[in-house]
Amino acid sequence: MLIDIFIIISKLYKYIIMNKMTINKKNNSYSKNPYPFLKWVGGKRQLISQIDPILPDIFGTYFEPFVGGGALFFYLLPKKAVLIDNNPVLINVYNVIKYKVDELIASLKNHKNEKDYYYKIRNVDREEEFKLWNDVQKASRTIFLNRCCYNGLYRVNSKGQFNVPFGKYKNPRFCDEENLRVVNQILKNVDIINGSYEIVLKYAQKNDFIYFDPPYMPISKSANFTSYTKDNFSEKDQLDLKSVYDNLSKMNVKVMLSNSYCDFILDLYQEYRIEIVKAKRAVNSDSSKRGQIREVLILNY
């Protein structure tokens, strides 16, 4: 009996080493549990307990295109990870935390949670002087605005200018020094890429794990919030993403994708495993429509 158990364990260990794979369940050797440094509409932190049971047990490199706040990444803390987003403002923040966290913290400490000051900082991207700001100043501005703006929205107009109003919070944590330093340590061995999600086709290999969290298919006209960048995410973009999902499946890459619970998405991914989760919707102009809604997780494994 003991010999059989030893053989099984030995084979499993060899399998992991030979395939350069890692156990997915939390690999946290840090003194403090990290968490997203930005508030993000549609962030998955509230859904972790529903997502965890359907994560793959073993995988190679973890990829997260549409990284946003990176809630699942900060939960998993995989040994090998690639974070991707086509929002250069967001990617700049990740890179500044990775390479210049001391300068960032010093800059964040200079901000003030005051309405007039907020609008001064928000509107600076309309001025010529903004072109002279360095990466640290821009990252500091992004975190400050995100923590002090209404509902933690990241929204820009057609010119790429941030346009969310002041949030009126009493004590927003725009300089969370302890968490930023832990995140800095985590990001040291992470590849960070400013690019579109399709780039995973170039880098992903068999048994890697990819989590897609794209802008959702709107379930109503009022729900059509896609101004994450100055370019919207259209129905055609959803179809193109499905094509990438199919190609990754043919490559034996493990893929999970979040999206709206709606006929379009259910029909589009009908050949895959679909799990329903419940999320709280905090952003809606009609307060009666806020609350729990159904979303889907689409799996190819």
Residue, then its C-alpha position, 0 to 999 in steps of 0.5 A: m500500500l505504501i509503495d503504491i502511494f509512493i509510486i503515485i506521488s513520484k509520478l505526479y512529481k515527475y509530471i509536474i517537473m517535466n511539464k513545467m507546471t504549477i499547482n494553481k491554489k494560492n502560492n502565497s509566501y508573502s507576509k501580507n495577502p496582496y489585493p488589487f491596488l485599483k478599484w475596477v468596475g466588473g472586478k472579480r474579487q467578489l466572485i473568487s469564492q465562486i470561481d475557485p472551485i472551477l479553476p484548473d488544478i494544474f497549469g503552466t504559465y498564467f495569462e490574464p489579458f484584459v487584466g484591469g485590477g487583476a483580482l484573480f491574479f492577486y488571488l492565485l499568485p502564480k509562479k509564472a504569469v503574463l499580464i496584458d492590457n491594451n490600456p497604456v495608462l493602466i499598464n504604466v501603473y503596473n510597470v511603475i509599481k514594478y520598477k519605481v514603487d518608492e517614487l510612486i509612494a512619495s508622489l501619492k502622499n502629495h495628493k489631497n482628497e479635495k474636490d477642487y484639487y481632484y478636478k485640477i488633477r483630472n483635467v490636467d490631461r487636457e493641458e500641454e503640460f501633461k505631455l511633460w509628466n513622467d511615468v511616475q507622475k502619471a501613475s500616481r495621478t491614475i491611482f489617485l483619480n481611481r480611488c477618489c472618483y465616483n464608484g472607482l470608474y475608469r472611463v474616458n471620452s473619445k479623446g482618451q481623457f478621463n471624465v469621471p466626477f469626484g466621488k466625495y469619499k471621506n477617507p479614500r486610500f489612494c496611498d496604500e503603501e503596505n499593499l503597494r510594496v507587496v505588489n512590487q515584490i509580486l510583480k518582479n517576476v511577472d511579464i507585463i505587456n501593453g497590447s491586445y488580447e490576441i497576443v496570447l496566441k503568440y506566447a501561450q503553450k499547451n496546458d497554460f491557463i488563460y483568463f479572459d475578462p473582456p468588456y461584457m456584452p451589454i444586456s441592455k442599452s443603458a448597460n453599454f459601458t465600454s469606454y474603458t479605452k477610447d475604442n469601444f468593444s463591439e459585437k464584432d470584437q466579441l466574435d473575434l474573441k470567440s475565434v481566439y478562444d477556439n484557437l487556444s482550445k485547439m492548442n490545448v490551452k486551458v481557458m476561462l472567460s467571463n461575460s454577460y448571461c445573455d442569449f448572444i453569449l450563451d449561443l456563441y459559446q454553446e459548445y463549451r462548459i458554461e457555469i453561472v455565477k452571481a455578482k453584485r452590480a453597483v453601476n446603473s443609473d437606475s438604482s432599482k436595477r442594482g443588485q445581484i445579476r447572473e454572469v457566466l464563466i465559460l470553460n474549455y476544460 
